[in-house]
Amino acid sequence: MQKALFLYSSLTGHGSILKKLDYVKGRLNRVFDILDCRDCESQAALMEAARSAVGVYDVLVFAGGDGTFNHVAAALAKEKNPPILGYISAGTLGDVGRNFGIPRSIKKSLDIIEKGQTQNFDLGRVNDSYFVYMAAIGAYSDIAYEARRKEKKRIGRFAYYRMAVARAFKKIRVRAKVTINGETKEGTYPFLMVLNGKKVGGFRVNKKSAIDDGKMELFLTKNGFFNGLLHYLGRKTAMKYTFSDSIVVETDSDSVWCLDGEKGPLGNAEISIQKTHLRVYCREKVESHR
């Protein structure tokens, strides 16, 4: 007998989940023997509800955007035997969902939960904070959490693209010393990025990435037009390094890390991998191509 908890909120994504709440509950009731539902009115309430599911529910279903997934994963990062995650992608870009083969569609997200295919995935850690698919610092990294909620509801992903255009013409440089795989690399970069997935910003950047191989990729962006953004288009020329142990980034003290689109810690960071701790319903197992 499977028991599931469904978390939702009008504050996540576009609030579209509330319009289809009866439909979602109906679909989930067909999958699980027992379904409890909870409306979370704040980030703190969401994380507390996620932690309360441990040892009580077999599955934790939640709806929202990349930030919602980040908060749930962070809440469960230190818990033993966390429930399986069922994600209903209802955000603006849906990057985190696409890395698990989950499209930005309530119906298709529920289809995946109904089919029952699951996969473990690695979780990243930056100092005392966590990320699922992306940690970045420098140019463009603040767009996700600086974009206005009203604008995102009105024009969707174009709210991000409008801000990206503005950032492209403002020269941004991050001085950083990175210790990775026993080597030290030092330089000035428009932005640095760690990925545990294929997509970021709606674009496929890290084609051969796997979410469960115990490895992540560090991109040190070369200087260039539009703060080096062109290095990620067409023939990619960004400097890419794969690591399986922790790396250390020493950088400007006033720089802010972006974690899955959420505002993270400042400045210097130790980045490590928590291997296959969480499990999620996904379209199909994402095999490593390494």
BAMAR-384796 format. One record per residue: residue in three letters; x, y, z of N, C-alpha, C, CB in turn. Coordinates in steps of 0.1 Angstrom, whole numbers, plus 2048, in hexadecimal, padded with zeros to 3 digits. Glycine has a CB too. Example, Ala and Ser with C-alpha at 12.3 -4.5 7.8 and 13.67 -1.06 7.14 Angstrom:
BAMAR-384796
ala8847C784E87B7D384E8847DF84E8717D385A/ser8807EA8478897F584788180084F88D7FA839/
This chain:
BAMAR-384796
met8087F480080080080080980C8007F680080C/gln8078157F680F8217F580882D7FA8138237E6/lys80F83480280A84080881184D80480A840818/ala80A8577FF8118627F980C86F7FF80F8637EA/leu8158797FF8118878048138907F881A88B810/phe8098987F580A8A27EA80B8B07EF7FE8A07E0/leu8168B77EC8188C57F08168CE7E58268C67F6/tyr80F8D97E780D8E37DC80C8F17E38008E07D4/ser80D8FB7DA80C9097DF8099127D481990D7E6/ser80291D7D77FF9277CD80B9307CA7F39307D1/leu81592F7D38219377D282C9327C98279397E0/thr82A9257C583491F7BC83091F7AE8379107C1/gly83A91F7A583691E79682E92A79382F912793/his82392878B81A93278780D93278F817931778/gly80C9297998009287A07F69207997FA9357A4/ser7FA91A78D7F19137847EC90678B7F7910777/ile7F39017947F08F479A7E28F57A17FA8F07A4/leu7DF9017A77D29037AE7C69017A57D29107B5/lys7C89057987BD90478E7BA8F678B7C090C782/lys7C48ED78D7C28DF7897C48D67957CD8DB77E/leu7C18DB7A17C38D47AD7BA8C77AD7C08DC7B9/asp7AE8C87AA7A58BC7AA7AA8B27A17968C07A7/tyr7AE8B67957B38AD78B7BF8A57907B68B477E/val7C98AD7967D58A779B7D289D7A67DF8B27A0/lys7C98A17AF7C68987BA7BF88B7B57BD89F7C4/gly7B788D7AB7B08817A57BA87779F7A688679B/arg7C387D7987CE8747917D686D79C7D687D788/leu7DA8747A67E386E7B07DB8647B97E88797BA/asn7CE8667BB7C685C7C27C584F7BA7B88617C4/arg7C784F7AD7C78437A57D483B7A77C5846796/val7DF8427AB7EC83C7AC7EF8377BA7F78467A8/phe7EB83F7C47EF83B7D27E38377DA7F68477D8/asp7E582E7E37DA8297EC7D58337F57DF81C7F3/ile7DF83B7FB7DB8468047E28537FF7E0842813/leu7DA85D7FE7E086A7FA7DC8758037DB86E7EB/asp7E587C8097E38878127E889480A7EA886820/cys7E189F80C7E58AB8057E78B780E7DA8AF7FA/arg7F18BF80B7F48CA8147F78D780C7FF8C781D/asp7F18E280F7F48EF8097FF8F68117E78F8808/cys80A8F880B8158FF81181690D80E8238F880E/glu81591681781492481582192C81580A92B81E/ser82C92581783992B81884492081583C932825/gln85092581285B91C81085E91481C86892480C/ala85D91A82886091383485690883786091D840/ala84990B83383E9018358418F582C831908833/leu8458F881F8488EE8168538E581A84B8F4808/met85D8EA81F8698E28248658DA8308758EB826/glu85E8E083985A8D98458508CD8428538E284F/ala8478D083883E8C58348468BA82D8338CB82B/ala8508BD8268588B381F85F8AA8298628B9815/arg8658B183386C8A983E8628A08468738B3847/ser8568A584884C89E84F8478918488408A6853/ala84A89083B84688583384F879835846888824/val85B87B83A86587083C860866847872876841/gly86085984385B84F84C84C84E84D861851859/val84585784783685684783085383983086484C/tyr83685882F83185782183C85081982D86481B/asp83784880F84084180684484B7FB839835800/val83B8547F783D85D7EC83986B7F08358597E0/leu8428757EC83F8837EE83D8897E084A88A7F6/val83188D7DD82E8947D182D8A37D382188F7CA/phe8338AB7CA8338B97CC8328C07BE83F8BE7D4/ala82C8CC7BE82B8D47B28328E17B381C8D57AE/gly8388E67A883E8F37A88498F479E8438F67B6/gly8528FE7A085D90079786A8FA79C85F90F794/asp8758FF7968838FA79A8858FD7A988D900791/gly8819097AE88490C7BB87D9037C588091A7BE/thr8708FF7C28698F67CA8708E97CB85B8F47C5/phe8758E37C087D8D77C08898D87C98818D27B2/asn8908E47C889C8E67D08998E67DF8A28F47CC/his88E8ED7E388A8ED7F18878DF7F787E8F77F3/val87F8D77EF87C8CA7F38888C17F48728C37E9/ala8918C27EA89D8BA7EB8A68BE7F78A58BB7DE/ala8A78CB7F98AF8D08048A98CB8128B08DF804/ala89C8CB8138958C681F8988B88228868C981E/leu89A8B081789C8A18198AA89D81889489A80F/ala8B38A68168C18A38138C889B81F8C98AF810/lys8C489E82B8CB8988378C288D83D8CE8A2841/glu8B788A8378AD88083D8B187283889F884839/lys8AF8698418B185B83D8A48558378B6852849/asn8A584D82D89A84782688F85182289483C830/pro89285B81B88886581687E85E80C88F87180F/pro87286480B86985E80286D8607F385B864804/ile8678587EA86985A7DC8628687D986284F7D4/leu86886F7D086387C7CC85B87B7BF86E8877CA/gly84F8817BF8478837B38468917B083987C7B5/tyr84B8957A584C8A47A18428A779685A8A779D/ile83A8B17998308B778F8368C478B8228B9795/ser83C8C577F8438D077A8398DB77684C8CD76E/ala8398E677E8308F177C8378FF77D8248F1786/gly8448FF77984B90C77A84C91376D85990977F/thr85691C76C85792476086091E75585D932764/leu86C91975987491274F874903750882917751/gly8738FE75C8728F075E87F8E875C8688EA755/asp88B8EF75E8988E875C89A8DC7648A38F275F/val8978DD7718998D17798918C57758968D5788/gly8848C777187C8BD76D8818B676086E8C276A/arg8858BF75688A8B974A8978B174C88E8C5740/asn89E8B37568AA8AB7598A689D75D8B38B1763/phe89A89B76189488E76588A88975A88D88F773/gly88A89074F88088C74587288F74888187D742/ile87089975186389E7548608AB74D86189F764/pro8568AB7448538B773D84B8C174584B8B4730/arg84B8CE7418448D87488358D77458498E6745/ser82F8CD74B8218CA74881B8C275481F8C273B/ile8108C775A80A8C07658058B27617FE8C876B/lys7FF8B17567FA8A475180589A74F7F28A6744/lys80F89E74881A89574582389275182389B73A/ser82489B75B82A89876782388D76F82B8A5770/leu81688E76F80E88477580E87676E7FF888776/asp81087776181186B75981E86375D81286E74A/ile82986B76083586576483485E77284086F764/ile82E86577B82B85F78882385378782486A791/glu81985377F81084777D81883B77880584B774/lys82183D76F82983276983282C77383183775D/gly83783477D83F82E78884E82C78683982178B/gln85383177B86282F77986983978286683276A/thr87383478A87A83D79388983C79087783A7A1/gln89084679589F8467948A584E7A08A484B787/asn8B08497A58B78517AF8BF85C7A88C18487B7/phe8C28677AF8CA8717A98D38777B48C187C7A3/asp8DE87D7AF8E88847B78E38917BB8F68857B0/leu8E88967C78E48A37CC8F18AB7CE8DC8A27D9/gly8F18B77CA8FD8C07CD8FC8C87D98FF8C97C1/arg9088CB7DF9088D37EB9128DE7EA90B8CA7F8/val90E8EA7ED9178F67ED9178FB7FB9129017E3/asn9228F98029238FC8119188F581892290B813/asp90E8FC81D9038F58258F68F581D9018FC832/ser8F68F98108EA8F98088EB8EE7FD8E9907801/tyr8E08EB7F78DF8E07EE8DA8E57E08D68D57F3/phe8DD8DD7D68D78E07C88D58D27C18E08E97C0/val8CB8D27B88C88C67B18CF8C57A48B98C67AF/tyr8CF8D079C8D58D078F8DE8DB78B8CA8D0784/met8DF8E67938E78F178F8EB8FA79A8E08F9785/ala8F88FD79A8FE9087A390691179B9069017AF/ala90491E79C90B92879390D93579B90292A786/ile91893C79691B94879B9209517909269477A7/gly91D95E79192196878791696C77D92C96277E/ala91996F77190F97476790496B76691697775A/tyr8F89707658EB9697628E696076E8ED960756/ser8EF95E7788EB9557838E095A78C8F795178B/asp8DE96778C8D396D7958C696E78E8D897A79A/ile8C596B7818B996E77A8AD9667808BA96976B/ala8AE95A7838A395178789C9577948A794378A/tyr8A595C79E89F9607AA89C96F7AA8A895D7B6/glu8A19777A089F9857A08929887978AB98C79A/ala88F97F78E88398278587798378E88197677B/arg86E98D78A86299079185798678F85D99E78E/arg85198179A84797779983B97B78F8419747A6/lys83798879082C98D78783098C77982899B78B/glu83D98F77684198F76884298076384F996766/lys84697776B84796976883996476584E961773/lys82F96876D82296376A81C96975D819967776/arg82197575A81B97C74E82297774181D98B74F/ile82F97674183697273483F96673583F97E730/gly83E95F741845952742854953741840948738/arg85A94A73986994973886F95673286C93D730/phe86795D72B86C96A72587097472F86297071B/ala86B97373B87097B74687E979749867979753/tyr88296C74889096974A89996D73E89295A74C/tyr89496B73289B96F72689E97E72589496A71A/arg89398672A89599472A8A099873388899B72E/met8A199273F8AC9957488B99917438A998F756/ala8B998573C8C69807368CC98A72C8C4972730/val8C39907248C899971A8CE9A57218BC99E711/ala8C89AA72B8CE9B57338DB9B27398C49BA73E/arg8DC9A673E8E99A17448F499F73A8E799474C/ala8F099C72E8FA9997239029A57208F3994717/phe8FD9B17219049BD71E90B9C472A8FB9C7717/lys90A9BD7359119C374191D9BA7449079C474D/lys9299BF7439359B67459359B27549419BE741/ile9369A575693799F763942995763929998767/arg94B99676E95698D76F95798877E96399476B/val95A97B77F95C97578C96A97078D95196A78F/arg97197579797F97079997E9647A298897B7A0/ala98395979E98294C7A598E9437A49769457A0/lys99093C7AF99B9327AF9939257B39A69357BA/val99491B7AA98D90F7AB9979037AD98490C79F/thr9948FB7B899C8EF7BA9938E37B69A18EE7C9/ile9978DC7AC98F8D17A69988C67A29868D679B/asn9958BA7A699D8AE7A29AB8AF7A599B8AB793/gly9AF8B67B19BC8B77B59C48C27AE9C38AB7B3/glu9BD8CA7A59C48D579E9BD8E27A29C38D278F/thr9C58ED7A09BF8FA7A39BF9027969C89027AD/lys9B39087939B19107879AD91E78C9A790A77D/glu9B49287879B193678C9AF93F7809BD93B795/gly9A59487819A395177699795A7799A0949769/thr99396176E98896A76F97D96676598C97976C/tyr97196376996795D76095A96576196594E764/pro95296575694596C75793C96476193E96C749/phe93C95776093594F76A93A94176B92694F767/leu93893B77793B92D77992F92577B94592C785/met92E91977792291177892590277B91A91376C/val91E8FC78491F8EE7879128E87839238EB796/leu9128DD77B9058D77769058C877A9048D9767/asn8F98C477D8F68B677F8E98B37778F38B378F/gly8EB8B576A8E08B37618E38B97538D38BA766/lys8DA8B774A8DD8BB73C8D98C97398D68B1732/lys8CE8CE73F8C98DB73B8CA8E57468BA8D9737/val8CB8F27418CB8FD74A8C69097428D9900750/gly8BD9117478B891D7408B09197348C392673C/gly8AB90D7338A39087288AC90371D89B914723/phe8B990371E8C28FF7148CA8F27188CC90A710/arg8CD8E970E8D58DD7118E38E17118D28D2706/val8EA8E171C8F78E571E9018DA7208F98F0729/asn8FC8D07289058C572D9008B87289058C673D/lys9018B571B8FB8AA7148FD89D71A8FF8AA706/lys90989A71F90C88C72390B88A73291A88971F/ser9058947399038937488FA88874C8FF8A074D/ala8FD8827578F487875D8F187C76C8FA86975D/ile8E587A7708E187F77D8E48767898D288277D/asp8E986A7858EC8607908F985978F8E185578F/asp90386078991085A78791B85E79191585D779/gly91686679B91F86B7A59298757A19278607AB/lys92687C79592F88678F92789278C936880783/met92E89D78B9288AA7869328B177E9238B3792/glu92D8BB7779368C376E9378D17729308C175F/leu9438D67729468E47749498EB7679528E677F/phe9438F67659458FE75994C90B75D938900750/leu95890E75895E91B75A95D92274D96E91975E/thr95492C74D95193374095C93C73C94493B742/lys96093B72F96A94472A96495272897093E71D/asn96D95C72896896972596596A717973974729/gly95C97371395797570694B97E7059559686FF/phe94697F6F993A9876F792E9826FF9369886E8/phe92698C70491A98870C91E980718910981703/asn92998471F92D97D72B93096E72992397F736/gly93596B71D93995D71A92D95471693F958726/leu92195A71591595171291794A70590995A712/leu91D9506FB91E9496EE92693C6EF9259536E4/his92E93A6F993692E6FB92D9226FD94092F706/tyr92092570191791A70390D9176F890F91D710/leu90F91E6ED90691D6E190E9176D690092B6DD/gly90890F6CE90F9096C391A9006C79149146BA/arg9269026C39318FA6C79368FF6D593D8FB6BD/lys9348F86DF9368FC6ED9458FC6EF92F8F36F7/thr94A9086F49589096F795B90D70695E9146EE/ala95190B70E95390E71C95C90372294590E724/met96490772C96D8FE7339658F573C97890573A/lys9658E873A95D8DF7429668D47499538D7738/tyr9638D275696B8C975E9618C07659748D0767/thr9638B376595B8AA76C9618A677995889D764/phe9598A578495F8A27919558997989628AE799/ser95B8917A19538887A995588A7B89568797A6/asp95F8917BC9628957CA95E8A47CB9718937CD/ser9618A97D795D8B87D99678C17D295D8BB7E8/ile9638CD7CF96B8D77C996A8E37D29688DA7BA/val9748EC7D19748F87D99759047CF9808F87E3/val96C90E7D196C91A7C996F9267D395F91C7C1/glu97A92D7D197D9397D897A9457CF98B9397DE/thr97194E7D396D9587CA96A9657D29619547C2/asp96496F7CB96097C7D195697A7DC95B9857C6/ser9599807E795097E7F39429837F19569857FF/asp94098C7E79329917E692A98A7DB9339A07E3/ser9309807D59299797CA91F96F7D09339717C1/val91496D7CA9099647CF9089587C68FC96C7D0/trp90794C7CC9049407C48F593E7C290A9347CC/cys8F293A7B68E49377B28E39277B38E093C7A4/leu8DA9227BA8D89147BB8CA9107B68DA90F7CA/asp8C990A7AA8BC9067A48B39127A38B68FB7AD/gly8B991E7A08B092A79F8AD9317AC8A4926799/glu8B392C7B78B19327C48BD9397C98AC9277CE/lys8BC9437D18C794A7D68CE9427E18C39587DC/gly8DB9407DF8E39377E78ED93F7F08EA92D7DF/pro8F89387F490293E7FC90B9487F590B933803/leu9139507FC91C95A7F792A9547F691B9667FF/gly9319597EB93F9587EA94594A7EA94595E7F5/asn94F9477F295793B7F294D92F7F496293B7FC/ala9509247ED9479187ED94F90B7EC93D9197E3/glu94B9027F494F8F47F29438EC7ED9548ED800/ile9458E67E193A8E07DA93D8D17DA9398E57CB/ser9338C97DF9358BB7E09288B47DA9378B67EE/ile9298A67D991E89F7D49198957DE9238977C7/gln90C8957E090588B7E88FF8817DF8FA8917F2/lys9058757DE90286C7D38F58647D590E8627D2/thr8ED8647CB8E085C7CA8D885B7D78E484E7C5/his8D78667DE8CF8667EB8C08667E98D48727F3/leu8BC86D7DE8AE86F7DC8A98687D08AA87E7DB/arg89C8657CF89685D7C488A8647BF89384E7C8/val8888657B287E86C7AC8778647A088387A7A6/tyr86A86679F863861793868868787854862794/cys86C86077C87186777086C85F764881867770/arg86E86675886986074C87085374986B86A740/glu87D85374A88584774789384974E886844738/lys89983E7508A783F7568B084674D8AC83175A/val8B78507528C185874A8CE85174C8C186774F/glu8D384B7418DF8437428EB84D7408E0838737/ser8F684974790385174590984D73890C84E750/his90F85873191585572492485672591186071A/arg92985673293785773493E84A73093B85C742/
